[in-house]
């Protein structure tokens, strides 16, 4: 991926030497959405020997959109200029800002940039105490993306998903959740989910996540058209990442069986298909997973 030398975002907050730091329960619930709620099940299973499906059930039981009060967060600072991975994240975030600012302007709307917080261990958020084991996540209550950069090592060594464009896809997916928040989708879905059964909530969650995958593809389409960021093998690395974090792939790896009713992010094939739809069309209208009969 061609990124070095491109604009870096001013919206990256480095809280790796402060923040939560200590212990905290996994209370993100429906208030924080992203790749992390699947990854936490896998990672915690490795570390603690816990059934990943049990963890996913605990994470969903608080209901959608709940905000948990936390201690005030210390003022974060910009990452140091010599931190190559932090620079990469900052460039990718800036690129999403450029794409979505233009998209919203074309629709007669104004895009509001999200913040991206780098942290280690745990971090207080407006959605509860975030944990590194959750993987990257977006909190709609404070409009921030949270990521422990150690997750990229997990992607490479544990999930078999290396490559800088695969890493960029992760950020673009979380920013996709921010786009959903600005478009009013998050609020509408939360209102519906609060009245549904667990199985129906899971099914709705799948549509949310697949739409974020599609929106990540839209970003990649427009970024490539404007700045030619893609190199040989980049698309394949992103599609491989989507494959490795499909619910069926994670469940098969962690417990040797697949339980579709418990899916919260979609199967590998679904995640690949929706990312490709956004990448190939560059159209937000093509990302309406809620009107699609077949996912």
N, C-alpha and C positions, 0 to 999 in steps of 0.2 A: 504494500500500500504506500503510495506517495503522500507523505505528510510532513516531512521535515522541512522547516522553513515557512510553513503556512501560518496563518494567524492563530494566536492562542487566545482563549477566552479569558475574560476578566472575572468570570463567575465561578472559578474553582477555589474552594476553601480547603486549606490543608490543616486538618485537626489531628494529625497522626501523633503529635506529641502532647495531646490534651484530651478534651472531650470526655466521654463517659469513662473509658478506661476500666472501670470496675465491673462487678457482676450485675446482671439484670436478667429478668425473665424474658422469654421469647413471647412478647405481647404485641407483635405487629398486627396480627389478625388481618381483617379485610382492609384496614387503613393504609397498609403499605403493600404495593403490588409490584411484581417483577419476576425476573428469573430466579430470584433468591428462594422463594417459597418452595420450589422444587429442589433446588440444590441443597438446602438445609436438611432435607430429609435424607439425602444421600450422604452428605458429609457427617451429620450427626450419627447416622447408622454406622459409618466406619469408625468413628471415635468412641461412641458409647455403646455400640451393639444394640441399638434400639430399632425396632421395626419402623422403616420410613413412613409407612402408611399411618402409623399411630401418630407420628410427629405432624404429618400433614393435617390429620384430624384435629389435633390440639391447636394448630395455627389458625384453623378456620372457625373455631368454635365461638370466638368473641363476636362474630357478626361483621357486617361490612361497614367500613367508614368510621369505625370507632377511634376516637382520639384519646390517648392516654397522657396525662400530665407528667412532665419530667422536670428534673432540675434544670435551671437555665444553663444554656450552653455557653462555654467560654468563647471569646472572640477568636475565630480562626484567622490564619494568615495565608498568603499565597505560597504555593510550593516553591522550593528553591530552584533557580534556573538550571542547575546542573542535574536535576532529577529527570532522567530521560523518559521514564514511564509516566511520570506526572505530566511532562510536557506533551507526550502523546495523547493522554486523556484530555488535556486542555485544548489541543488542536482539534480532536474529534468533536468535543463539545462546541467549539467555535463553528465548526462546519455545520453542525445541526442547527445552530442559531441562524446561520446564513440561509440555510435551506428553508427552515420553517418561518422565518421572518418574511421571506419572499412569498411563500405559499399563502400565509395569512393575508399578506397585503393584496395578493391577487383575488382573494375572497372578500376583500373589503373589511378585513379585521386586523387587529393588532396582536402580534405575538409577544408574549412576556417570557423572557429568558428564565429558565430554571437555574438554580445553583447546583453545583456538584461538590459534595463533601468527601474528602479523603479521610479515612479513619483507620484505626487498628483496634481490634478486640471488640469493644462495644462503644456505642455512641447514642446519646439521648436525641430523640427526634420528636416531632409533634405527633407522630403515630405510635410512640412507645420506644422502648429501648432497642435499638438496632444492634445486631450481633454480626460479627464477621462470618459466622457459619451460615447466615442467611444468604450469603452471596449479595450481589448488587441489588438494590431496591429503590423504588421511588415512593416518597411520602407525599400524597396530594395535599395534606394539611399544611405543610410548610413549603411545598413546591420545590423540593430538593431531591436530587439523586444522591444516594450514598453508596460508596464502594470502598472496600478494603482491597488494595491492589494485589494482595496475596491471592485473591481469587483467580487471577490470570495464571498463576502457577498451578492451581487446582485444575483449571481448564486444560492446561497443557499436559500435566502428569497424571491426573486422575480421570479426567473426562475424555482424553484423547482429542482435544480440540485446540491445537496450537494455531499461531498465525495472528499478525496484527490486525488484519481485517476482521477476523473472528472476534477479537477484543473490541474493535470499533462497533461491531454489530451489537454487542452487549450494551454498550452505552446508548446506541441509537434506539434499542428496544426500550430502555428505561425512559428515554426522552419521549418515546412514543406514548408512554403512559401520561407524561406531562401534556402532550398534545390532546389526549383524551380528556384530561381534566379541563383544559381551556375550551374545548368544544362542548363541554357539558355532558359528555358521555359518562364519565365516572359517577357523577351525582345521580344521573338517571338510573344507571345500573345498580348503584348502592340502594336506591329506594326500592327497586324491584327485588333485589336479593334478600332484603330484610324480611320479605313475606314468603320466601320460598323454602322448600325442604333442602336438606344437605345435598342431595343428588342434583337438584335443580341449581343450587348455588355453584356446585362444581361445574356444571355444564355452562353456566353463565361466565364463570371464571375462564374457562377454555376460550370462549369467544372474545373476552377482553384481551387475553394474552396473544391469541392469534392475530387480532387486529394490531396490537403493538408490534408484532413481527412484521406485518405488512407495512406498517408505517416506517419501520426501520428500513425496509426495502425501498420505500419511496425516497427516504433520505439518500440512500446509496445511489439511486437512479439520478437524482438531481445533482448530487455532488460530483458524480462521474461526468455528467453533461457539462457542468460548469467548470470543473477543475481537473478532470481526468485523473482521479485519485487511484484508480484500480490498476493493479499489475497482474501478470499471469498467475493464476492460482488463487487470487483473492476471493473470488466468488465461491470457488469450491471450498475454501476454508470456512467461510461463513455458513454455507449450506451444511458442511460437516458439523459445525458447532450446533446448528439448529437440530441436526439429527441426534447428536449425542445428548442433548438436554430435553428430548421428547419424553413425555411421561412414560411411554411404553419402554423406551430404552433404559431409563433410570430404574424403573421398577424391575425390569428383567435383570439388570445388573445387580441390584441390591437384594432382591428376594427370590429371583428365579421364576417369577410369574407376573402376569399382567392383569390388572383389574381396571378395565375401562371406566367403570362408574366412579372411580376415585380420581380420574384425571382432572387436573386443574389448569394445565397449560397446553394440552394437546399432544397428539402423537408426533413422532419424528416426521412422518410423512406430511402431516398437517402443517407443522411448523415450517418445513421446507417449502411447501406449496404456497403458503401465504407470504412468506418472505419473498419468494420468486415473483409472486403476483405484483407486489409493490415495486420490486426491482425492475421488472419488465415494463410496467405501465407508467410508473411515476405518478399515479393518480390516487388521491385520497379516496375518491368515490369508489374505487375498486377494492377498498379495504373494509367494506361494510359487512363484517362477519355476522352481524345480528339479523340481517335480512337474507343471509345465505342458508338455503336448506341443507346443502352438503358442505361440510367443513373439510 
